[in-house]
Amino acid sequence: MVFLRMPSVVQMTGLGRSTIYRLIAQQQFPSPVRLGVRAVAWRRSELNEWSQTRSAASH
């Protein structure tokens, strides 16, 4: 399983940090996984699924 940290998620999605957290709060973006006390990351597979459903919904 591949995990991506925030800078990679921002680059992959083109979204800003605050937008990502707002979408998480609205349950419109995958939730991060806690890696440690102060570290979170996202599963690449969940981000890929989100990206595919987002592009399909916009067309």
N, CA, C and O atoms as a Tripos MOL2 file, in Angstrom:
@<TRIPOS>MOLECULE
protein
  236   235    59     0     0
PROTEIN
NO_CHARGES

@<TRIPOS>ATOM
      1 N           0.8450   -1.1780    0.0000 N.3       1 MET1
      2 CA          0.0000    0.0000    0.0000 C.3       1 MET1
      3 C           0.8900    1.2400    0.0000 C.2       1 MET1
      4 O           1.8580    1.3270    0.7560 O.2       1 MET1
      5 N           0.5450    2.1920   -0.8580 N.am      2 VAL2
      6 CA          1.3310    3.4170   -0.9890 C.3       2 VAL2
      7 C           0.5870    4.5610   -0.3080 C.2       2 VAL2
      8 O          -0.6090    4.7570   -0.5240 O.2       2 VAL2
      9 N           1.3060    5.3070    0.5110 N.am      3 PHE3
     10 CA          0.7430    6.4550    1.2050 C.3       3 PHE3
     11 C           1.3810    7.7290    0.6630 C.2       3 PHE3
     12 O           2.5700    7.7550    0.3460 O.2       3 PHE3
     13 N           0.5740    8.7870    0.5590 N.am      4 LEU4
     14 CA          1.0650   10.0850    0.0990 C.3       4 LEU4
     15 C           0.8690   11.1120    1.1920 C.2       4 LEU4
     16 O          -0.1860   11.1630    1.8240 O.2       4 LEU4
     17 N           1.8830   11.9310    1.4160 N.am      5 ARG5
     18 CA          1.7990   13.0160    2.3990 C.3       5 ARG5
     19 C           1.2080   14.2430    1.7180 C.2       5 ARG5
     20 O           1.0360   14.2600    0.4990 O.2       5 ARG5
     21 N           0.9010   15.2540    2.4930 N.am      6 MET6
     22 CA          0.1860   16.4370    2.0150 C.3       6 MET6
     23 C           0.8050   17.0950    0.7800 C.2       6 MET6
     24 O           0.0650   17.3940   -0.1570 O.2       6 MET6
     25 N           2.1170   17.3360    0.7230 N.am      7 PRO7
     26 CA          2.6570   17.9810   -0.4770 C.3       7 PRO7
     27 C           2.3700   17.1810   -1.7640 C.2       7 PRO7
     28 O           2.1020   17.7670   -2.8130 O.2       7 PRO7
     29 N           2.4280   15.8740   -1.6770 N.am      8 SER8
     30 CA          2.1410   15.0370   -2.8360 C.3       8 SER8
     31 C           0.6600   15.0640   -3.1920 C.2       8 SER8
     32 O           0.3020   15.0350   -4.3690 O.2       8 SER8
     33 N          -0.2050   15.1200   -2.1740 N.am      9 VAL9
     34 CA         -1.6490   15.1780   -2.4090 C.3       9 VAL9
     35 C          -2.0070   16.5030   -3.0870 C.2       9 VAL9
     36 O          -2.8120   16.5280   -4.0180 O.2       9 VAL9
     37 N          -1.4160   17.5890   -2.6220 N.am     10 VAL10
     38 CA         -1.6480   18.9030   -3.2240 C.3      10 VAL10
     39 C          -1.2160   18.8890   -4.6860 C.2      10 VAL10
     40 O          -1.9360   19.3780   -5.5560 O.2      10 VAL10
     41 N          -0.0520   18.3330   -4.9500 N.am     11 GLN11
     42 CA          0.4630   18.2770   -6.3230 C.3      11 GLN11
     43 C          -0.4190   17.3870   -7.2040 C.2      11 GLN11
     44 O          -0.7040   17.7380   -8.3490 O.2      11 GLN11
     45 N          -0.8440   16.2560   -6.6830 N.am     12 MET12
     46 CA         -1.6390   15.3010   -7.4570 C.3      12 MET12
     47 C          -3.0290   15.8540   -7.7870 C.2      12 MET12
     48 O          -3.5220   15.6840   -8.9020 O.2      12 MET12
     49 N          -3.6570   16.5190   -6.8070 N.am     13 THR13
     50 CA         -5.0350   16.9710   -6.9840 C.3      13 THR13
     51 C          -5.1540   18.3800   -7.5360 C.2      13 THR13
     52 O          -6.1620   18.7290   -8.1490 O.2      13 THR13
     53 N          -4.1300   19.1860   -7.3190 N.am     14 GLY14
     54 CA         -4.2080   20.5880   -7.7230 C.3      14 GLY14
     55 C          -5.0090   21.4260   -6.7370 C.2      14 GLY14
     56 O          -5.2770   22.5990   -6.9960 O.2      14 GLY14
     57 N          -5.3920   20.8410   -5.6180 N.am     15 LEU15
     58 CA         -6.1530   21.5450   -4.5890 C.3      15 LEU15
     59 C          -5.2160   22.0800   -3.5210 C.2      15 LEU15
     60 O          -4.1280   21.5440   -3.3110 O.2      15 LEU15
     61 N          -5.6400   23.1300   -2.8520 N.am     16 GLY16
     62 CA         -4.8690   23.6710   -1.7400 C.3      16 GLY16
     63 C          -5.1360   22.8950   -0.4610 C.2      16 GLY16
     64 O          -6.1120   22.1510   -0.3580 O.2      16 GLY16
     65 N          -4.2690   23.0770    0.4900 N.am     17 ARG17
     66 CA         -4.3720   22.3780    1.7800 C.3      17 ARG17
     67 C          -5.7180   22.6410    2.4660 C.2      17 ARG17
     68 O          -6.3700   21.7070    2.9320 O.2      17 ARG17
     69 N          -6.1290   23.9040    2.5250 N.am     18 SER18
     70 CA         -7.3810   24.2280    3.2000 C.3      18 SER18
     71 C          -8.5860   23.6620    2.4530 C.2      18 SER18
     72 O          -9.5640   23.2470    3.0760 O.2      18 SER18
     73 N          -8.5220   23.6440    1.1360 N.am     19 THR19
     74 CA         -9.6070   23.0630    0.3420 C.3      19 THR19
     75 C          -9.7160   21.5700    0.6000 C.2      19 THR19
     76 O         -10.8210   21.0380    0.7040 O.2      19 THR19
     77 N          -8.5890   20.8940    0.7040 N.am     20 ILE20
     78 CA         -8.5890   19.4490    0.9860 C.3      20 ILE20
     79 C          -9.2600   19.1860    2.3240 C.2      20 ILE20
     80 O         -10.1140   18.3060    2.4230 O.2      20 ILE20
     81 N          -8.8880   19.9330    3.3520 N.am     21 TYR21
     82 CA         -9.4830   19.7080    4.6670 C.3      21 TYR21
     83 C         -10.9650   20.0990    4.6950 C.2      21 TYR21
     84 O         -11.7510   19.4780    5.4100 O.2      21 TYR21
     85 N         -11.3530   21.1160    3.9270 N.am     22 ARG22
     86 CA        -12.7710   21.4790    3.8430 C.3      22 ARG22
     87 C         -13.5680   20.3580    3.1900 C.2      22 ARG22
     88 O         -14.6510   20.0140    3.6620 O.2      22 ARG22
     89 N         -13.0390   19.7840    2.1060 N.am     23 LEU23
     90 CA        -13.7120   18.6730    1.4420 C.3      23 LEU23
     91 C         -13.7910   17.4400    2.3390 C.2      23 LEU23
     92 O         -14.7830   16.7110    2.3030 O.2      23 LEU23
     93 N         -12.7580   17.2010    3.1390 N.am     24 ILE24
     94 CA        -12.7960   16.0850    4.0980 C.3      24 ILE24
     95 C         -13.9340   16.3100    5.0890 C.2      24 ILE24
     96 O         -14.6890   15.3850    5.3900 O.2      24 ILE24
     97 N         -14.0610   17.5420    5.5970 N.am     25 ALA25
     98 CA        -15.1230   17.8580    6.5570 C.3      25 ALA25
     99 C         -16.5040   17.6630    5.9350 C.2      25 ALA25
    100 O         -17.4540   17.2980    6.6270 O.2      25 ALA25
    101 N         -16.6120   17.9060    4.6310 N.am     26 GLN26
    102 CA        -17.8800   17.7350    3.9140 C.3      26 GLN26
    103 C         -18.0550   16.3030    3.3990 C.2      26 GLN26
    104 O         -19.0190   16.0020    2.6960 O.2      26 GLN26
    105 N         -17.1220   15.4340    3.7550 N.am     27 GLN27
    106 CA        -17.1190   14.0320    3.3330 C.3      27 GLN27
    107 C         -17.1180   13.8890    1.8140 C.2      27 GLN27
    108 O         -17.7740   13.0080    1.2570 O.2      27 GLN27
    109 N         -16.3650   14.7750    1.1560 N.am     28 GLN28
    110 CA        -16.2410   14.7440   -0.2980 C.3      28 GLN28
    111 C         -14.8120   14.4380   -0.7380 C.2      28 GLN28
    112 O         -14.4900   14.5560   -1.9210 O.2      28 GLN28
    113 N         -13.9640   14.0520    0.1950 N.am     29 PHE29
    114 CA        -12.5580   13.7440   -0.0990 C.3      29 PHE29
    115 C         -12.1410   12.6380    0.8650 C.2      29 PHE29
    116 O         -12.6060   12.6060    2.0040 O.2      29 PHE29
    117 N         -11.2670   11.7290    0.4220 N.am     30 PRO30
    118 CA        -10.8320   10.6450    1.3160 C.3      30 PRO30
    119 C         -10.1910   11.1780    2.5950 C.2      30 PRO30
    120 O          -9.4570   12.1660    2.5700 O.2      30 PRO30
    121 N         -10.4720   10.5230    3.6880 N.am     31 SER31
    122 CA         -9.8770   10.8950    4.9670 C.3      31 SER31
    123 C          -8.4430   10.3810    5.0500 C.2      31 SER31
    124 O          -8.1210    9.3220    4.5120 O.2      31 SER31
    125 N          -7.5930   11.1360    5.7260 N.am     32 PRO32
    126 CA         -6.2120   10.6830    5.8910 C.3      32 PRO32
    127 C          -6.1150    9.5550    6.9160 C.2      32 PRO32
    128 O          -7.0230    9.3440    7.7210 O.2      32 PRO32
    129 N          -5.0100    8.8490    6.8670 N.am     33 VAL33
    130 CA         -4.6970    7.7720    7.8010 C.3      33 VAL33
    131 C          -3.6140    8.2890    8.7410 C.2      33 VAL33
    132 O          -2.6270    8.8700    8.2890 O.2      33 VAL33
    133 N          -3.7870    8.0850   10.0280 N.am     34 ARG34
    134 CA         -2.7940    8.5520   10.9940 C.3      34 ARG34
    135 C          -1.5880    7.6160   10.9810 C.2      34 ARG34
    136 O          -1.7230    6.4130   11.2030 O.2      34 ARG34
    137 N          -0.4130    8.1800   10.7200 N.am     35 LEU35
    138 CA          0.8250    7.4000   10.7050 C.3      35 LEU35
    139 C           1.5780    7.5030   12.0300 C.2      35 LEU35
    140 O           2.3740    6.6310   12.3770 O.2      35 LEU35
    141 N           1.3180    8.5560   12.7440 N.am     36 GLY36
    142 CA          1.9800    8.7830   14.0190 C.3      36 GLY36
    143 C           1.2370    9.8590   14.7740 C.2      36 GLY36
    144 O           0.1190   10.2210   14.4060 O.2      36 GLY36
    145 N           1.8420   10.3720   15.8200 N.am     37 VAL37
    146 CA          1.1910   11.3810   16.6400 C.3      37 VAL37
    147 C           0.8820   12.6340   15.8330 C.2      37 VAL37
    148 O          -0.2010   13.2030   15.9700 O.2      37 VAL37
    149 N           1.8130   13.0710   14.9960 N.am     38 ARG38
    150 CA          1.6300   14.2990   14.2240 C.3      38 ARG38
    151 C           1.7320   14.0730   12.7210 C.2      38 ARG38
    152 O           1.9410   15.0280   11.9730 O.2      38 ARG38
    153 N           1.5930   12.8550   12.2730 N.am     39 ALA39
    154 CA          1.7640   12.5700   10.8450 C.3      39 ALA39
    155 C           0.5460   11.8510   10.2810 C.2      39 ALA39
    156 O           0.0770   10.8560   10.8350 O.2      39 ALA39
    157 N           0.0440   12.3750    9.1670 N.am     40 VAL40
    158 CA         -1.0440   11.7150    8.4500 C.3      40 VAL40
    159 C          -0.6520   11.5840    6.9860 C.2      40 VAL40
    160 O           0.2160   12.3010    6.4880 O.2      40 VAL40
    161 N          -1.3090   10.6570    6.3150 N.am     41 ALA41
    162 CA         -1.0720   10.4590    4.8870 C.3      41 ALA41
    163 C          -2.3540    9.8860    4.2860 C.2      41 ALA41
    164 O          -3.2500    9.4360    5.0000 O.2      41 ALA41
    165 N          -2.4140    9.9150    2.9780 N.am     42 TRP42
    166 CA         -3.5710    9.3920    2.2730 C.3      42 TRP42
    167 C          -3.1650    8.1600    1.4810 C.2      42 TRP42
    168 O          -2.0440    8.0710    0.9800 O.2      42 TRP42
    169 N          -4.0920    7.2060    1.3710 N.am     43 ARG43
    170 CA         -3.8570    6.0250    0.5380 C.3      43 ARG43
    171 C          -3.9490    6.4470   -0.9190 C.2      43 ARG43
    172 O          -4.9310    7.0640   -1.3330 O.2      43 ARG43
    173 N          -2.9370    6.1180   -1.6880 N.am     44 ARG44
    174 CA         -2.9220    6.4920   -3.1010 C.3      44 ARG44
    175 C          -4.1290    5.9040   -3.8310 C.2      44 ARG44
    176 O          -4.7090    6.5650   -4.6920 O.2      44 ARG44
    177 N          -4.5090    4.6800   -3.4990 N.am     45 SER45
    178 CA         -5.6380    4.0330   -4.1620 C.3      45 SER45
    179 C          -6.9350    4.8190   -3.9390 C.2      45 SER45
    180 O          -7.7410    4.9470   -4.8600 O.2      45 SER45
    181 N          -7.1420    5.3420   -2.7350 N.am     46 GLU46
    182 CA         -8.3520    6.1320   -2.4600 C.3      46 GLU46
    183 C          -8.3370    7.4520   -3.2180 C.2      46 GLU46
    184 O          -9.3770    7.9200   -3.6820 O.2      46 GLU46
    185 N          -7.1470    8.0550   -3.3440 N.am     47 LEU47
    186 CA         -7.0430    9.3020   -4.1020 C.3      47 LEU47
    187 C          -7.2940    9.0550   -5.5850 C.2      47 LEU47
    188 O          -7.9230    9.8740   -6.2540 O.2      47 LEU47
    189 N          -6.8060    7.9310   -6.1010 N.am     48 ASN48
    190 CA         -7.0550    7.5950   -7.5020 C.3      48 ASN48
    191 C          -8.5440    7.4030   -7.7580 C.2      48 ASN48
    192 O          -9.0700    7.8830   -8.7620 O.2      48 ASN48
    193 N          -9.2250    6.7010   -6.8540 N.am     49 GLU49
    194 CA        -10.6760    6.5020   -6.9830 C.3      49 GLU49
    195 C         -11.4060    7.8390   -6.9330 C.2      49 GLU49
    196 O         -12.3050    8.0840   -7.7380 O.2      49 GLU49
    197 N         -11.0280    8.7030   -6.0010 N.am     50 TRP50
    198 CA        -11.6610   10.0130   -5.8720 C.3      50 TRP50
    199 C         -11.4580   10.8110   -7.1560 C.2      50 TRP50
    200 O         -12.3870   11.4510   -7.6460 O.2      50 TRP50
    201 N         -10.2530   10.7740   -7.6930 N.am     51 SER51
    202 CA         -9.9440   11.5140   -8.9070 C.3      51 SER51
    203 C         -10.7810   11.0180  -10.0850 C.2      51 SER51
    204 O         -11.2710   11.8210  -10.8800 O.2      51 SER51
    205 N         -10.9450    9.7160  -10.2000 N.am     52 GLN52
    206 CA        -11.7370    9.1490  -11.3010 C.3      52 GLN52
    207 C         -13.2000    9.5220  -11.1690 C.2      52 GLN52
    208 O         -13.8310    9.8620  -12.1700 O.2      52 GLN52
    209 N         -13.7610    9.4700   -9.9760 N.am     53 THR53
    210 CA        -15.1670    9.8150   -9.7990 C.3      53 THR53
    211 C         -15.3890   11.3170   -9.9800 C.2      53 THR53
    212 O         -16.4470   11.7320  -10.4530 O.2      53 THR53
    213 N         -14.4200   12.1170   -9.6170 N.am     54 ARG54
    214 CA        -14.5350   13.5630   -9.7710 C.3      54 ARG54
    215 C         -14.5330   13.9550  -11.2370 C.2      54 ARG54
    216 O         -15.3460   14.7770  -11.6600 O.2      54 ARG54
    217 N         -13.6230   13.3730  -12.0230 N.am     55 SER55
    218 CA        -13.5710   13.7130  -13.4460 C.3      55 SER55
    219 C         -14.7950   13.1750  -14.1770 C.2      55 SER55
    220 O         -15.2600   13.7960  -15.1330 O.2      55 SER55
    221 N         -15.3230   12.0400  -13.7480 N.am     56 ALA56
    222 CA        -16.5210   11.4850  -14.3800 C.3      56 ALA56
    223 C         -17.7320   12.3510  -14.0620 C.2      56 ALA56
    224 O         -18.6110   12.5210  -14.9080 O.2      56 ALA56
    225 N         -17.7860   12.8920  -12.8670 N.am     57 ALA57
    226 CA        -18.9260   13.7130  -12.4630 C.3      57 ALA57
    227 C         -18.9130   15.0760  -13.1700 C.2      57 ALA57
    228 O         -19.9710   15.6730  -13.3670 O.2      57 ALA57
    229 N         -17.7600   15.5620  -13.5450 N.am     58 SER58
    230 CA        -17.6760   16.8800  -14.1660 C.3      58 SER58
    231 C         -17.9530   16.8570  -15.6590 C.2      58 SER58
    232 O         -18.0810   17.9130  -16.2780 O.2      58 SER58
    233 N         -18.0480   15.6640  -16.2520 N.am     59 HIS59
    234 CA        -18.3070   15.5690  -17.7100 C.3      59 HIS59
    235 C         -19.7120   15.2370  -18.0090 C.2      59 HIS59
    236 O         -20.0850   15.1230  -19.1770 O.2      59 HIS59
@<TRIPOS>BOND
     1     1     2 1
     2     2     3 1
     3     3     4 2
     4     3     5 am
     5     5     6 1
     6     6     7 1
     7     7     8 2
     8     7     9 am
     9     9    10 1
    10    10    11 1
    11    11    12 2
    12    11    13 am
    13    13    14 1
    14    14    15 1
    15    15    16 2
    16    15    17 am
    17    17    18 1
    18    18    19 1
    19    19    20 2
    20    19    21 am
    21    21    22 1
    22    22    23 1
    23    23    24 2
    24    23    25 am
    25    25    26 1
    26    26    27 1
    27    27    28 2
    28    27    29 am
    29    29    30 1
    30    30    31 1
    31    31    32 2
    32    31    33 am
    33    33    34 1
    34    34    35 1
    35    35    36 2
    36    35    37 am
    37    37    38 1
    38    38    39 1
    39    39    40 2
    40    39    41 am
    41    41    42 1
    42    42    43 1
    43    43    44 2
    44    43    45 am
    45    45    46 1
    46    46    47 1
    47    47    48 2
    48    47    49 am
    49    49    50 1
    50    50    51 1
    51    51    52 2
    52    51    53 am
    53    53    54 1
    54    54    55 1
    55    55    56 2
    56    55    57 am
    57    57    58 1
    58    58    59 1
    59    59    60 2
    60    59    61 am
    61    61    62 1
    62    62    63 1
    63    63    64 2
    64    63    65 am
    65    65    66 1
    66    66    67 1
    67    67    68 2
    68    67    69 am
    69    69    70 1
    70    70    71 1
    71    71    72 2
    72    71    73 am
    73    73    74 1
    74    74    75 1
    75    75    76 2
    76    75    77 am
    77    77    78 1
    78    78    79 1
    79    79    80 2
    80    79    81 am
    81    81    82 1
    82    82    83 1
    83    83    84 2
    84    83    85 am
    85    85    86 1
    86    86    87 1
    87    87    88 2
    88    87    89 am
    89    89    90 1
    90    90    91 1
    91    91    92 2
    92    91    93 am
    93    93    94 1
    94    94    95 1
    95    95    96 2
    96    95    97 am
    97    97    98 1
    98    98    99 1
    99    99   100 2
   100    99   101 am
   101   101   102 1
   102   102   103 1
   103   103   104 2
   104   103   105 am
   105   105   106 1
   106   106   107 1
   107   107   108 2
   108   107   109 am
   109   109   110 1
   110   110   111 1
   111   111   112 2
   112   111   113 am
   113   113   114 1
   114   114   115 1
   115   115   116 2
   116   115   117 am
   117   117   118 1
   118   118   119 1
   119   119   120 2
   120   119   121 am
   121   121   122 1
   122   122   123 1
   123   123   124 2
   124   123   125 am
   125   125   126 1
   126   126   127 1
   127   127   128 2
   128   127   129 am
   129   129   130 1
   130   130   131 1
   131   131   132 2
   132   131   133 am
   133   133   134 1
   134   134   135 1
   135   135   136 2
   136   135   137 am
   137   137   138 1
   138   138   139 1
   139   139   140 2
   140   139   141 am
   141   141   142 1
   142   142   143 1
   143   143   144 2
   144   143   145 am
   145   145   146 1
   146   146   147 1
   147   147   148 2
   148   147   149 am
   149   149   150 1
   150   150   151 1
   151   151   152 2
   152   151   153 am
   153   153   154 1
   154   154   155 1
   155   155   156 2
   156   155   157 am
   157   157   158 1
   158   158   159 1
   159   159   160 2
   160   159   161 am
   161   161   162 1
   162   162   163 1
   163   163   164 2
   164   163   165 am
   165   165   166 1
   166   166   167 1
   167   167   168 2
   168   167   169 am
   169   169   170 1
   170   170   171 1
   171   171   172 2
   172   171   173 am
   173   173   174 1
   174   174   175 1
   175   175   176 2
   176   175   177 am
   177   177   178 1
   178   178   179 1
   179   179   180 2
   180   179   181 am
   181   181   182 1
   182   182   183 1
   183   183   184 2
   184   183   185 am
   185   185   186 1
   186   186   187 1
   187   187   188 2
   188   187   189 am
   189   189   190 1
   190   190   191 1
   191   191   192 2
   192   191   193 am
   193   193   194 1
   194   194   195 1
   195   195   196 2
   196   195   197 am
   197   197   198 1
   198   198   199 1
   199   199   200 2
   200   199   201 am
   201   201   202 1
   202   202   203 1
   203   203   204 2
   204   203   205 am
   205   205   206 1
   206   206   207 1
   207   207   208 2
   208   207   209 am
   209   209   210 1
   210   210   211 1
   211   211   212 2
   212   211   213 am
   213   213   214 1
   214   214   215 1
   215   215   216 2
   216   215   217 am
   217   217   218 1
   218   218   219 1
   219   219   220 2
   220   219   221 am
   221   221   222 1
   222   222   223 1
   223   223   224 2
   224   223   225 am
   225   225   226 1
   226   226   227 1
   227   227   228 2
   228   227   229 am
   229   229   230 1
   230   230   231 1
   231   231   232 2
   232   231   233 am
   233   233   234 1
   234   234   235 1
   235   235   236 2
@<TRIPOS>SUBSTRUCTURE
     1 MET1         2 RESIDUE 1 A MET
     2 VAL2         6 RESIDUE 1 A VAL
     3 PHE3        10 RESIDUE 1 A PHE
     4 LEU4        14 RESIDUE 1 A LEU
     5 ARG5        18 RESIDUE 1 A ARG
     6 MET6        22 RESIDUE 1 A MET
     7 PRO7        26 RESIDUE 1 A PRO
     8 SER8        30 RESIDUE 1 A SER
     9 VAL9        34 RESIDUE 1 A VAL
    10 VAL10       38 RESIDUE 1 A VAL
    11 GLN11       42 RESIDUE 1 A GLN
    12 MET12       46 RESIDUE 1 A MET
    13 THR13       50 RESIDUE 1 A THR
    14 GLY14       54 RESIDUE 1 A GLY
    15 LEU15       58 RESIDUE 1 A LEU
    16 GLY16       62 RESIDUE 1 A GLY
    17 ARG17       66 RESIDUE 1 A ARG
    18 SER18       70 RESIDUE 1 A SER
    19 THR19       74 RESIDUE 1 A THR
    20 ILE20       78 RESIDUE 1 A ILE
    21 TYR21       82 RESIDUE 1 A TYR
    22 ARG22       86 RESIDUE 1 A ARG
    23 LEU23       90 RESIDUE 1 A LEU
    24 ILE24       94 RESIDUE 1 A ILE
    25 ALA25       98 RESIDUE 1 A ALA
    26 GLN26      102 RESIDUE 1 A GLN
    27 GLN27      106 RESIDUE 1 A GLN
    28 GLN28      110 RESIDUE 1 A GLN
    29 PHE29      114 RESIDUE 1 A PHE
    30 PRO30      118 RESIDUE 1 A PRO
    31 SER31      122 RESIDUE 1 A SER
    32 PRO32      126 RESIDUE 1 A PRO
    33 VAL33      130 RESIDUE 1 A VAL
    34 ARG34      134 RESIDUE 1 A ARG
    35 LEU35      138 RESIDUE 1 A LEU
    36 GLY36      142 RESIDUE 1 A GLY
    37 VAL37      146 RESIDUE 1 A VAL
    38 ARG38      150 RESIDUE 1 A ARG
    39 ALA39      154 RESIDUE 1 A ALA
    40 VAL40      158 RESIDUE 1 A VAL
    41 ALA41      162 RESIDUE 1 A ALA
    42 TRP42      166 RESIDUE 1 A TRP
    43 ARG43      170 RESIDUE 1 A ARG
    44 ARG44      174 RESIDUE 1 A ARG
    45 SER45      178 RESIDUE 1 A SER
    46 GLU46      182 RESIDUE 1 A GLU
    47 LEU47      186 RESIDUE 1 A LEU
    48 ASN48      190 RESIDUE 1 A ASN
    49 GLU49      194 RESIDUE 1 A GLU
    50 TRP50      198 RESIDUE 1 A TRP
    51 SER51      202 RESIDUE 1 A SER
    52 GLN52      206 RESIDUE 1 A GLN
    53 THR53      210 RESIDUE 1 A THR
    54 ARG54      214 RESIDUE 1 A ARG
    55 SER55      218 RESIDUE 1 A SER
    56 ALA56      222 RESIDUE 1 A ALA
    57 ALA57      226 RESIDUE 1 A ALA
    58 SER58      230 RESIDUE 1 A SER
    59 HIS59      234 RESIDUE 1 A HIS
